[in-house]
Amino acid sequence: MTNYAIDIHNWGGLLIRLGSALLAGGAVGWERQKQRKSAGLRTHMLVSLGAALFVMVPIEVSGSIDSVSRTIQGVAAGVGFLGAGEILHRSRPNRNSQEVKGLTSAASIWVTAALGITAGAGLWELTVLGTLFTLLTLVGVKRLEQTSLISGREDSEE
């Protein structure tokens, strides 16, 4: 079993955990900022940093896997409310249908919280891989969608 304990007097270790949370959130936030989304660089960095801080407290205070697990559950549920604020639902007047905007941004906020949790727990490899896969999904899959290979959109109905 891995020991996630934090030496609160080891400023270097704290800096690495919190810094990697900021970097992971910043990488995702930068991509969202470039896409001109309302939840951009600062929002994603703060979500990731906050999640790291939340998970680091029970690791330091109790070291109990139960308290860490409950904290992770709380962060995952709580950040969902932040993501929900990113989602807009509106009618499309020309198509007699509904349109939902912001789902990807909401999902990126949720993933950023998970990246913060992994960084706060000291899971460096998981933080790096999670960040890379998130960026691959946001950038690479977006390009695939734009080629209409997998989007399933019928843009010719205007």
N, C-alpha and C positions, 0 to 999 in steps of 0.2 A: 504494500500500500504506500502511496506517495505521501510524503510529508509536506503539507502546504503552509506550515508555520511561518510566521513573519517575525523577524527580529526587529522590533519597532525602533531600535537604536541603530539599525543598519540603514543609514540614509541612502546609500548606494542602491541597495535592494529595493527600497521604497521608490526611489527615483526611476529605476528600471521598470517596475510594475506600472506605476502611474504614467510614466513617459510612453511606454508601449501602448497603454490604453489611449492616450492622446494621439499618438501616431496612427493607430488603427482607425480611430474615429475620424481623424483628420483626412486620411486617405479616402474613406468612403464619403465624407462630407465635401471634399474637394470635387469629387466626381458629380455629386448632387448640385454643388454650387455652379459648376460649369454648365449644367443642364438648366440653370436658372430656376431651381426649385426653392420653395420658401424655406424648407429645412435644409440648410447648407452646412458649410464648414463648421461654424461655431456650435450649432445645434448638435451635430453628430459628435464633435469632440467632447462637449459637455455631457451628453448621454453616456458616452463610453467612460469618461472619467468618473462620473457619478456611479455607474454600475461597478467600476473597479473599487471605489471607496466603500460602497455598500457591502461588497463581498469580503473586503479585507478586514473589516471590523469584527465580524464573528470569527474569522480565522484567528485573529489576534486575541480576542477576548476569551473565547471558549475553546476553540479548536475542535469543537464537536461537529461532525459531519451533518448531524441533524440541523443544527443552527445555520450552517452554511447552506444546506439544501433549502430550508425555509426562506432564507434571504434571497436566494436565486429565484425561487418561485415568486416572491414578492416583487422583485425587480422586473421579471418577465411580465407579470400581470400589470404592474404599475406603468411600465413604459408603453403598454398597449393603449392606455388612455392618451398619451402624448401622440402616438401614431394615429389614433382615431381623429385627432384634431387636424391631421394632414389630409384627410379624405373628404372630398367634396362630392355631393350627389346632386345632379341637376338634370332638368329636362332638356332634350335636344329638339328645338322647335321645328326643324326641317324634316326630321325623321320620325316623329311621333314615338320616340323611344327615350330611354334614360341613359345618362352617361355618368360614369364614376371616374373621378380623377384623384390621383395621389396615393393609390395603393402601393406602388413601387417605393415611393418615398416613405410611407408608413412602414413597409417591410424593412427598408434600409435602416430606419431608426431602431427597429426591433433587433435586427442583426447587430447593429452597432453596440447595443446594450450587451448582447451576448459576447461580443469581442472584448468589451470592457471587463466582463466577468472572467473571461479566460485570462486576460492580462493580470487582473487583480489576484487571481489564484496562482499566478506564476507559470501558467501553461504557455510558454513562449512559442513552441512549435505550432500549437493549435491556434494561437492568436495570429501568427504569420500566415498559416494556411487558410484560416477563415477569412482574413483580409483579402488575400489573393483571390480566393474563390468568389468572394462578394464582388470584387472589382471585375472579375471575369464575367460574372453574371450581369452586372450593370452595364458594362461596356460591350463585351463580346456578344452577348445574347441580344442586346439592343440592335446591333448591326445586322444580326440574322433576321430580326423582326422587320427591320426597315427594307429588307430585300423581299418581303412578303412570302418568304418560304414557309414560315411557321406561324405568321400572325393570324391568318384566317380572316383577315379584314376584307370587306368588299367595298373598296373605296370608289368604285365606279358608279355607285348608286346615288350620287349627289344630285 
